[in-house]
Amino acid sequence: MQKNILIVGASSGIGLQTALQLAEEGHRIYGTFNSQECQNKQNISYHHLNILADNPDFGFLPEQLDALIYCPGSISLRPFGRIKPEDFAADYQLQVLGAIKTIQAALPMLKKSDNASIVLFSTVAVQLGLGFHSQVAASKGAIEGLCRSLAAEFAPKIRVNCIAPSLTDTVLAANLLNSAEKKEANAQRHPLKKIGRPEDIANLASFLLTDKSAWMTGQILHLDGGIGSIRT
């Protein structure tokens, strides 16, 4: 059954890979970009969206939405003492308030679906407590709380789940993976001895956005090469 799916941040990385996979399965994708303009593809229409605007323009959405995934994020790893309060606020604006604006705008359309799904993103750093991760973990911790709260409030009509990855080979992580040595060192930190690929995350996102996960809501799913739960 074809679904109408909104993917905010579908121009690269996990968002793009998820859009491609779902479009290949026959779903209708409404993807957004900000600075990196994209060309429409089969089953994917792209629309400019500045989520940091006071009133982002969601006028391109159809009357009914069946799923929503919010992908924008940032990775800034610095000592806590060097991070200004406004840096924390900027992260919160993008990662938390951006998700809130999107969900509030899409909610009337999602309510028209028989089994709607929302997917958000956290990070393994919220669970582990990693040094130099205070900026990203603060915002993503808020996302995990938002996920569970909305899952309770929207049940049984709309499901809400969250993926918490470890380091994934995307544009966001480019500074951490810009050499073969850095990639290998980060891979060795994980029990599976590799870093994540956009396809790995997109596989789970696609599962959560479709009826295959119809009995799952309010979950924080750790897709992290094992680093969040085991030691080898």
C-alpha positions in Angstrom: 0.0 0.0 0.0 1.5 3.4 -1.1 2.1 5.8 1.8 2.6 9.6 1.8 5.8 10.2 3.7 7.5 13.5 4.8 11.3 13.4 5.2 12.7 16.6 6.6 16.4 16.6 5.6 16.2 14.3 2.6 19.1 15.9 0.6 21.9 13.8 2.0 23.0 11.1 4.4 20.4 9.1 6.3 17.5 11.2 5.0 18.4 10.7 1.4 19.1 7.0 1.8 15.7 6.5 3.5 13.9 8.5 0.8 15.5 6.4 -1.9 14.6 3.1 -0.2 11.0 4.0 0.5 10.6 5.4 -3.0 11.9 2.2 -4.4 9.2 0.4 -2.4 6.6 2.6 -4.2 5.8 5.1 -1.5 5.3 8.8 -2.2 8.1 10.9 -0.6 7.9 14.6 0.2 11.5 15.5 0.8 12.9 18.8 2.0 16.3 20.5 1.6 17.7 23.8 2.9 21.0 24.8 1.3 21.7 21.8 -0.9 19.1 22.0 -3.7 17.9 18.7 -5.0 16.2 17.5 -8.2 13.0 15.5 -8.1 13.3 11.7 -8.6 10.8 8.9 -9.2 8.3 9.0 -6.3 10.3 11.8 -4.6 9.4 15.5 -4.8 11.8 18.0 -3.2 10.8 21.2 -1.5 12.8 24.0 0.1 12.3 24.3 3.9 14.1 26.5 6.4 13.1 24.9 9.6 14.8 27.7 11.6 12.3 30.2 10.3 9.6 31.4 12.7 6.9 30.0 10.5 8.4 27.3 8.1 6.4 26.8 4.9 4.8 23.4 4.9 2.3 24.3 2.2 3.6 21.6 -0.1 2.2 18.8 2.1 -0.7 16.6 0.9 -4.1 16.4 2.7 -3.0 13.1 4.3 0.3 12.0 5.6 1.1 8.5 6.7 4.6 9.0 8.1 7.2 11.6 9.1 10.9 11.4 9.7 12.9 14.4 11.1 16.6 14.1 10.1 18.3 17.5 10.7 21.0 17.5 13.3 24.6 18.6 14.1 27.7 17.0 15.7 29.9 19.5 17.6 32.3 17.8 20.0 34.1 20.3 22.3 35.0 20.6 26.0 32.1 21.9 28.0 33.9 25.0 29.1 34.4 26.2 25.6 30.7 25.9 24.6 28.7 29.0 24.9 25.1 28.9 26.1 24.0 30.2 22.7 25.6 27.2 21.1 23.4 24.9 23.2 20.4 27.1 22.2 21.3 26.8 18.5 21.5 23.0 18.7 18.1 23.0 20.5 16.6 25.2 17.9 17.6 22.9 15.1 17.2 19.4 16.7 14.3 19.9 19.1 12.3 22.9 18.1 12.7 22.0 14.4 11.2 18.6 15.2 8.4 20.2 17.2 7.5 22.7 14.4 7.4 19.8 11.9 5.2 17.6 14.0 2.8 20.3 14.9 2.5 21.3 11.2 2.0 17.7 10.0 -0.3 16.6 12.8 -3.6 17.4 11.1 -2.5 15.4 8.1 -1.1 12.5 10.2 -4.4 12.2 12.0 -6.1 11.3 8.7 -4.0 8.2 8.4 -5.1 4.8 9.8 -1.6 3.9 11.1 0.6 7.0 11.1 4.2 6.9 12.2 6.8 9.4 13.3 10.5 8.7 13.5 13.0 10.9 15.4 16.8 10.7 15.9 18.8 10.6 19.1 22.4 9.4 19.7 24.1 6.7 21.6 25.8 9.5 23.6 22.6 10.1 25.6 22.8 6.6 27.1 26.6 6.3 27.4 27.6 9.7 28.7 30.6 10.4 26.5 33.1 13.2 27.1 32.9 16.3 24.9 29.3 15.3 23.8 27.4 17.6 26.1 26.1 19.8 23.3 24.6 17.1 21.2 23.5 14.9 24.1 21.6 17.8 25.7 19.4 18.2 22.6 19.1 14.5 21.8 18.1 13.8 25.4 15.3 16.2 24.9 14.3 14.3 21.7 14.1 11.0 23.6 11.8 12.6 26.2 9.7 14.1 23.4 9.4 10.8 21.7 8.1 9.0 24.7 5.7 11.8 25.7 4.2 12.1 22.2 3.9 8.3 21.8 1.8 8.3 24.9 -0.3 11.3 23.9 -0.8 10.2 20.3 -1.6 6.6 20.9 -3.3 4.6 19.5 -3.6 6.7 16.3 0.0 7.8 15.7 3.1 5.8 16.6 6.3 7.6 17.6 9.7 6.0 17.8 13.3 7.2 18.0 16.6 5.8 16.6 19.8 6.3 18.6 22.8 5.6 16.3 26.4 5.6 17.0 28.9 7.2 14.6 27.6 6.9 11.0 29.5 7.7 7.8 27.6 10.8 6.7 28.3 14.4 5.9 27.5 15.4 9.5 30.4 13.1 10.8 32.8 14.2 8.0 35.3 15.8 10.4 35.5 12.7 12.5 36.0 10.4 9.6 38.1 12.4 7.1 40.9 9.9 6.9 41.4 6.1 6.7 43.1 6.2 10.1 40.2 8.0 11.8 37.7 5.6 10.2 39.6 2.5 11.4 40.1 3.9 14.9 36.4 4.7 15.3 35.5 1.3 13.8 37.6 -0.5 16.4 35.7 1.2 19.3 32.6 -0.8 18.3 32.1 -4.5 19.1 31.2 -5.1 15.4 34.4 -3.3 14.4 32.8 -1.1 11.9 31.1 2.3 11.8 27.5 2.7 10.6 26.4 3.3 7.0 23.5 5.4 6.0 21.9 2.2 4.6 22.0 0.6 8.1 20.0 3.5 9.7 17.7 3.8 6.7 16.8 0.1 6.9 15.5 0.7 10.5 13.9 4.0 9.7 12.0 2.4 6.8 10.8 -0.4 9.0 9.5 2.1 11.6 7.7 4.2 9.0 5.7 1.3 7.6 3.1 -1.2 8.8 5.9 -3.7 9.5 6.3 -2.0 12.9 2.6 -1.6 13.5 2.9 -2.8 17.2 5.8 -0.6 18.2 5.7 2.8 19.7 7.5 4.9 22.4 10.8 3.0 21.8 14.4 4.3 21.7 16.1 1.9 19.4 19.9 1.7 19.7 21.5 1.0 16.4 25.1 1.4 17.4 27.4 -1.5 16.4 27.0 -2.8 20.0 28.8 0.0 21.7 25.9 1.0 23.8 25.3 -2.3 25.5 28.2 -4.8 25.2 32.0 -5.0 25.7 34.2 -7.5 23.8 
